[in-house]
Amino acid sequence: MSAKISQLWQDRRVGNLAGALACALMMAYAIYAERVLGFEPCPLCMFQRVGVVLLGAVFLSAALHHPSTARGARIYGVLLLLAAVFPGYVAGRHVYIQSLPFGSVPACGASLNYMLDVFPLATVIKKVLFGAGECQKIDWALLGLSMPMWVLMSVIALAAWAAFVNFRERTLTHTPS
């Protein structure tokens, strides 16, 4: 029985599905924190959500496509690592902003919805990443770590998982019993 479980976890499809599930669980908690716990997401939080959804979509694509060659798996591995860069950068920026002394971050600007209505997307991204004063507030922590820090650690772990699953030389194949 444990040999079958070991073989199952060495299957790329299962590994990529696990990554997609982890991203879905992260999003489920983000929505729970917003709708049930009442935490209002700041613009950087919203960008992190977009990045996690993108990462989950690439994991799901890799699982559904399930390339039979090592080359195909490596391509998905590269795509997954590239997809992890965006939420990793945004979460890292958010952690940096939260670590600055209070009052040293530029004042809060307009809401994200308003900026998206008024400015081009590139301008909105620049304004959010370089001047999000409302993103300095820490209103949720677990074990002394803020939510952006947990997102950053999760994205790093998911990138490592993507590399582990998709860059291995070979995976065991299921043999009929």
Backbone as numpy.savetxt, mean C-alpha at the origin, in Angstrom:
# Nx Ny Nz CAx CAy CAz Cx Cy Cz
-0.12 -33.92 5.31 -0.93 -32.72 5.31 -0.07 -31.46 5.31
0.99 -31.42 6.13 1.81 -30.21 6.19 2.60 -30.03 4.89
2.93 -31.12 4.20 3.61 -31.02 2.91 2.71 -30.35 1.88
1.41 -30.68 1.92 0.47 -30.05 0.98 0.31 -28.57 1.29
0.27 -28.22 2.56 0.16 -26.81 2.94 1.43 -26.08 2.52
2.58 -26.70 2.71 3.84 -26.10 2.29 3.86 -25.88 0.78
3.39 -26.86 0.02 3.33 -26.72 -1.44 2.36 -25.61 -1.83
1.24 -25.52 -1.13 0.24 -24.50 -1.44 0.83 -23.11 -1.27
1.58 -22.88 -0.18 2.15 -21.57 0.08 3.32 -21.26 -0.84
3.85 -22.24 -1.52 4.93 -21.97 -2.46 4.38 -21.70 -3.86
3.10 -21.78 -4.05 2.47 -21.48 -5.32 2.38 -19.96 -5.49
2.82 -19.44 -6.63 2.80 -18.00 -6.87 1.39 -17.43 -6.81
0.43 -18.17 -7.35 -0.94 -17.66 -7.37 -1.43 -17.42 -5.94
-1.21 -18.37 -5.06 -1.65 -18.22 -3.67 -0.90 -17.06 -3.01
0.39 -16.95 -3.28 1.17 -15.85 -2.71 0.68 -14.49 -3.17
0.38 -14.37 -4.45 -0.13 -13.10 -4.96 -1.54 -12.82 -4.46
-2.36 -13.86 -4.33 -3.69 -13.67 -3.74 -3.58 -13.21 -2.29
-2.61 -13.74 -1.56 -2.40 -13.32 -0.17 -2.02 -11.84 -0.13
-1.19 -11.39 -1.06 -0.84 -9.98 -1.13 -2.05 -9.11 -1.43
-2.88 -9.55 -2.36 -4.11 -8.81 -2.69 -5.04 -8.76 -1.49
-5.14 -9.87 -0.77 -5.99 -9.92 0.43 -5.47 -8.96 1.50
-4.15 -8.91 1.67 -3.57 -7.99 2.65 -3.91 -6.54 2.30
-3.83 -6.20 1.02 -4.19 -4.84 0.59 -5.67 -4.58 0.83
-6.52 -5.56 0.55 -7.96 -5.40 0.78 -8.25 -5.22 2.27
-7.55 -5.94 3.11 -7.74 -5.78 4.56 -7.27 -4.41 5.04
-6.18 -3.93 4.47 -5.72 -2.57 4.82 -6.78 -1.54 4.45
-7.36 -1.70 3.27 -8.40 -0.75 2.85 -9.66 -0.89 3.70
-10.00 -2.13 4.05 -11.18 -2.34 4.89 -11.00 -1.64 6.23
-9.79 -1.73 6.81 -9.57 -1.05 8.08 -9.59 0.46 7.91
-9.05 0.97 6.81 -9.06 2.42 6.57 -10.50 2.93 6.48
-11.36 2.18 5.80 -12.76 2.58 5.69 -13.46 2.45 7.04
-13.14 1.39 7.80 -13.70 1.23 9.14 -13.28 2.39 10.04
-12.00 2.77 9.99 -11.51 3.87 10.82 -12.20 5.18 10.46
-12.51 5.34 9.19 -13.19 6.57 8.76 -14.68 6.55 9.11
-15.36 5.49 8.74 -16.82 5.47 8.86 -17.33 5.10 10.25
-16.62 4.21 10.94 -17.08 3.74 12.24 -16.40 4.49 13.38
-15.08 4.61 13.30 -14.33 5.27 14.37 -14.35 6.80 14.23
-14.72 7.30 13.06 -14.89 8.73 12.86 -13.62 9.51 12.57
-12.55 8.85 12.12 -11.31 9.56 11.78 -11.42 10.09 10.35
-11.21 11.38 10.20 -11.28 12.01 8.89 -9.93 11.87 8.20
-9.86 11.22 7.03 -8.56 11.04 6.37 -8.06 12.37 5.78
-6.78 12.62 5.98 -6.16 13.81 5.40 -5.81 13.51 3.94
-5.37 14.52 3.18 -5.02 14.27 1.77 -3.94 13.19 1.59
-2.92 13.17 2.44 -1.89 12.14 2.30 -2.47 10.75 2.59
-3.39 10.67 3.52 -4.06 9.38 3.79 -4.82 8.90 2.54
-5.48 9.84 1.87 -6.22 9.48 0.67 -5.27 8.99 -0.43
-4.12 9.63 -0.57 -3.14 9.20 -1.56 -2.58 7.82 -1.21
-2.40 7.56 0.09 -1.93 6.24 0.51 -2.97 5.18 0.14
-4.23 5.50 0.31 -5.29 4.56 -0.05 -5.24 4.23 -1.54
-5.06 5.26 -2.36 -4.98 5.03 -3.80 -3.81 4.10 -4.11
-2.68 4.33 -3.46 -1.51 3.50 -3.69 -1.71 2.06 -3.25
-2.37 1.86 -2.11 -2.62 0.50 -1.62 -3.60 -0.22 -2.54
-4.60 0.49 -3.04 -5.54 -0.11 -3.99 -4.80 -0.51 -5.27
-3.93 0.35 -5.75 -3.14 0.05 -6.95 -2.27 -1.18 -6.71
-1.60 -1.23 -5.58 -0.76 -2.38 -5.24 -1.60 -3.66 -5.18
-2.77 -3.58 -4.55 -3.66 -4.74 -4.48 -4.14 -5.18 -5.85
-4.40 -4.22 -6.74 -4.85 -4.55 -8.09 -3.75 -5.29 -8.86
-2.50 -4.88 -8.68 -1.41 -5.57 -9.37 -1.22 -6.97 -8.79
-1.32 -7.10 -7.46 -1.26 -8.44 -6.86 -2.37 -9.32 -7.42
-3.58 -8.78 -7.50 -4.71 -9.56 -8.02 -4.50 -9.92 -9.48
-3.99 -9.00 -10.27 -3.69 -9.29 -11.68 -2.67 -10.42 -11.80
-1.64 -10.36 -10.97 -0.61 -11.40 -10.99 -1.21 -12.76 -10.62
-2.13 -12.76 -9.65 -2.75 -14.02 -9.24 -3.68 -14.55 -10.33
-4.47 -13.68 -10.93 -5.41 -14.13 -11.96 -4.69 -14.56 -13.24
-3.68 -13.82 -13.63 -2.93 -14.17 -14.84 -2.07 -15.41 -14.60
-1.42 -15.46 -13.45 -0.60 -16.59 -13.02 0.31 -17.08 -14.15
1.32 -16.26 -14.50 2.20 -16.67 -15.60 2.91 -17.98 -15.30
3.05 -18.78 -16.31 3.67 -20.10 -16.12 5.19 -20.05 -16.20
5.74 -18.96 -16.70 7.19 -18.87 -16.83 7.78 -18.00 -15.72
9.05 -18.24 -15.44 9.75 -17.43 -14.44 9.85 -15.99 -14.93
10.01 -15.81 -16.23 10.10 -14.45 -16.79 8.81 -13.67 -16.53
7.68 -14.29 -16.77 6.40 -13.65 -16.52 6.22 -13.29 -15.05
6.63 -14.20 -14.17 6.53 -13.93 -12.73 7.43 -12.77 -12.35
8.63 -12.71 -12.94 9.55 -11.61 -12.63 8.99 -10.28 -13.11
8.31 -10.29 -14.24 7.69 -9.05 -14.73 6.66 -8.57 -13.71
5.85 -9.48 -13.21 4.88 -9.09 -12.17 5.59 -8.64 -10.91
6.70 -9.27 -10.58 7.48 -8.85 -9.42 7.95 -7.41 -9.55
8.44 -7.06 -10.74 8.89 -5.69 -10.99 7.70 -4.73 -10.92
6.58 -5.11 -11.53 5.39 -4.26 -11.48 4.92 -4.04 -10.05
4.97 -5.09 -9.24 4.57 -4.97 -7.84 5.51 -4.06 -7.06
6.80 -4.19 -7.31 7.75 -3.32 -6.62 7.55 -1.86 -7.04
7.29 -1.64 -8.33 7.02 -0.28 -8.79 5.72 0.25 -8.17
4.70 -0.61 -8.08 3.43 -0.19 -7.49 3.58 0.13 -6.01
4.53 -0.51 -5.33 4.74 -0.26 -3.90 5.48 1.05 -3.65
6.15 1.57 -4.67 6.92 2.81 -4.48 6.00 3.97 -4.11
4.87 4.12 -4.80 3.99 5.27 -4.56 3.44 5.28 -3.13
2.74 4.23 -2.67 2.24 4.31 -1.29 3.38 4.36 -0.27
4.51 3.74 -0.59 5.65 3.79 0.32 6.19 5.21 0.46
6.32 5.90 -0.68 6.80 7.28 -0.64 5.82 8.18 0.11
4.53 8.05 -0.21 3.54 8.92 0.41 3.47 8.65 1.92
3.49 7.39 2.33 3.47 7.08 3.76 4.74 7.59 4.43
5.89 7.45 3.76 7.14 7.97 4.31 7.09 9.48 4.47
6.56 10.15 3.48 6.40 11.61 3.56 5.49 11.99 4.71
4.42 11.23 4.89 3.46 11.49 5.96 4.13 11.31 7.33
4.90 10.24 7.47 5.63 10.01 8.72 6.60 11.16 8.97
7.29 11.61 7.93 8.22 12.74 8.06 7.48 13.99 8.54
6.36 14.30 7.92 5.58 15.49 8.31 5.15 15.37 9.77
4.73 14.16 10.18 4.29 13.99 11.56 5.45 14.10 12.55
6.67 13.88 12.09 7.83 13.95 12.99 8.35 15.37 13.17
7.91 16.31 12.34 8.38 17.68 12.44 7.81 18.35 13.69
8.52 19.32 14.24 7.99 20.05 15.40 6.67 20.72 15.05
5.78 20.76 16.01 4.46 21.35 15.78 4.61 22.79 15.31
3.89 23.14 14.27 3.91 24.50 13.74 4.94 24.72 12.65
5.78 23.75 12.37 6.80 23.94 11.34 6.34 23.49 9.96
5.17 22.90 9.89 4.62 22.46 8.61 3.76 23.59 8.06
3.78 23.83 6.75 2.95 24.90 6.18 1.49 24.75 6.60
0.83 25.86 6.71 -0.57 25.87 7.15 -1.45 25.06 6.20
-2.55 24.62 6.74 -3.49 23.82 5.95 -4.03 24.63 4.78
-4.19 23.97 3.68 -4.74 24.62 2.50 -6.20 24.23 2.33
-6.64 24.27 1.10 -8.01 23.90 0.78 -8.17 22.39 0.90
-9.41 21.94 0.94 -9.67 20.50 1.02 -9.25 19.82 -0.28
-9.00 18.52 -0.18 -8.58 17.76 -1.36 -9.64 17.81 -2.46
-10.90 17.68 -2.09 -11.98 17.72 -3.09 -12.00 19.06 -3.83
-11.83 20.16 -3.08 -11.82 21.48 -3.71 -10.64 21.61 -4.66
-9.44 21.18 -4.19 -8.24 21.29 -5.04 -8.41 20.46 -6.32
-9.00 19.27 -6.21 -9.20 18.44 -7.39 -10.16 19.10 -8.38
-11.12 19.87 -7.86 -12.06 20.57 -8.73 -11.41 21.77 -9.42
-10.48 22.42 -8.75 -9.95 23.69 -9.23 -8.62 23.56 -9.97
-7.72 22.70 -9.49 -6.37 22.62 -10.04 -6.18 21.38 -10.89
-5.18 21.42 -11.78 -4.81 20.19 -12.50 -4.24 19.16 -11.51
-4.32 17.90 -11.87 -3.91 16.82 -10.97 -2.46 16.97 -10.52
-1.56 17.34 -11.42 -0.14 17.49 -11.05 0.03 18.56 -9.97
-0.72 19.65 -10.07 -0.64 20.71 -9.07 -1.18 20.23 -7.72
-2.26 19.47 -7.76 -2.84 18.94 -6.52 -1.84 18.02 -5.83
-1.21 17.14 -6.60 -0.24 16.21 -6.02 0.90 16.98 -5.37
1.40 18.00 -6.07 2.51 18.81 -5.53 2.08 19.51 -4.25
0.89 20.12 -4.24 0.42 20.84 -3.05 0.24 19.89 -1.87
-0.28 18.71 -2.12 -0.52 17.75 -1.03 0.81 17.23 -0.48
1.73 16.85 -1.35 2.98 16.26 -0.88 3.91 17.25 -0.22
3.80 18.53 -0.55 4.76 19.49 -0.01 4.16 20.51 0.94
2.87 20.42 1.23 2.33 21.43 2.13 1.09 21.01 2.87
1.05 19.80 3.35 -0.16 19.30 4.00 -0.07 19.47 5.51
-0.42 20.65 6.00 -0.37 20.93 7.43 -1.34 20.08 8.23
-2.49 19.79 7.67 -3.48 18.97 8.39 -3.02 17.53 8.55
-1.99 17.15 7.80 -1.48 15.78 7.87 -0.51 15.58 9.03
-0.17 16.64 9.75 0.76 16.52 10.87 0.07 15.94 12.10
-1.22 16.11 12.19 -1.97 15.67 13.36 -1.98 14.14 13.45
-1.64 13.62 14.63 -1.71 12.18 14.88 -2.90 11.95 15.80
-3.94 11.32 15.26 -5.11 11.07 16.09 -5.38 9.58 16.27
-4.48 8.74 15.80 -4.60 7.29 15.95 -3.21 6.72 16.08
-3.02 5.84 17.04 -1.72 5.17 17.19 -1.95 3.79 17.78
-1.09 2.87 17.39 -1.10 1.52 17.93 0.34 1.18 18.27
0.59 0.80 19.50 1.95 0.50 19.97 2.89 1.69 19.76
2.33 2.90 19.87 3.14 4.11 19.73 3.43 4.51 18.31
2.88 3.80 17.33 3.12 4.11 15.92 1.84 4.63 15.27
1.99 5.70 14.49 0.83 6.29 13.82 0.38 5.41 12.65
-0.81 5.68 12.16 -1.33 4.90 11.04 -0.43 5.00 9.80
0.11 6.19 9.46 1.02 6.22 8.30 2.26 5.35 8.50
2.75 5.26 9.74 3.91 4.39 9.99 3.53 2.93 9.77
2.33 2.55 10.20 1.87 1.18 9.95 1.70 0.92 8.46
1.20 1.91 7.74 1.06 1.75 6.28 2.43 1.60 5.65
3.40 2.42 6.07 4.75 2.34 5.52 5.35 0.95 5.78
5.24 0.47 7.01 5.79 -0.86 7.32 5.06 -1.95 6.54
3.75 -1.81 6.38 2.97 -2.80 5.63 3.36 -2.82 4.16
3.54 -1.65 3.57 3.92 -1.57 2.16 5.32 -2.16 1.96
6.24 -1.89 2.88 7.58 -2.48 2.78 7.48 -4.00 2.87
6.67 -4.48 3.81 6.49 -5.94 3.96 5.85 -6.53 2.71
4.88 -5.84 2.12 4.23 -6.34 0.91 5.20 -6.33 -0.28
6.08 -5.34 -0.35 7.08 -5.32 -1.41 8.04 -6.50 -1.25
8.45 -6.77 -0.02 9.32 -7.92 0.23 8.60 -9.22 -0.12
7.33 -9.29 0.24 6.52 -10.47 -0.08 6.41 -10.65 -1.60
6.17 -9.55 -2.32 6.08 -9.61 -3.78 7.37 -10.14 -4.38
8.50 -9.66 -3.86 9.79 -10.14 -4.35 9.98 -11.62 -4.04
9.63 -12.01 -2.82 9.77 -13.41 -2.42 8.92 -14.33 -3.30
7.69 -13.93 -3.54 6.76 -14.77 -4.30 7.12 -14.83 -5.77
7.52 -13.71 -6.35 7.66 -13.64 -7.80 9.08 -13.73 -8.34
10.09 -13.62 -7.50 11.46 -13.70 -7.98 12.15 -15.01 -7.64
11.46 -15.94 -7.03 12.08 -17.23 -6.75 12.37 -17.96 -8.05
13.41 -18.76 -8.03 13.81 -19.49 -9.24 12.71 -20.42 -9.73
12.15 -21.17 -8.83 11.07 -22.06 -9.25 10.15 -22.27 -8.07
8.93 -22.60 -8.39 7.98 -22.94 -7.34 7.59 -24.40 -7.50
7.17 -24.96 -6.43 6.71 -26.35 -6.50 5.39 -26.39 -7.24
5.20 -27.39 -7.99 3.93 -27.55 -8.69 3.12 -28.60 -7.96
1.85 -28.47 -8.04 0.96 -29.43 -7.41 0.97 -30.74 -8.20
1.20 -31.80 -7.53 1.12 -33.10 -8.20 -0.14 -33.80 -7.73
-0.86 -34.43 -8.64 -2.08 -35.12 -8.22 -1.75 -36.23 -7.23
-2.59 -36.33 -6.21 -2.36 -37.36 -5.19 -3.00 -38.66 -5.59
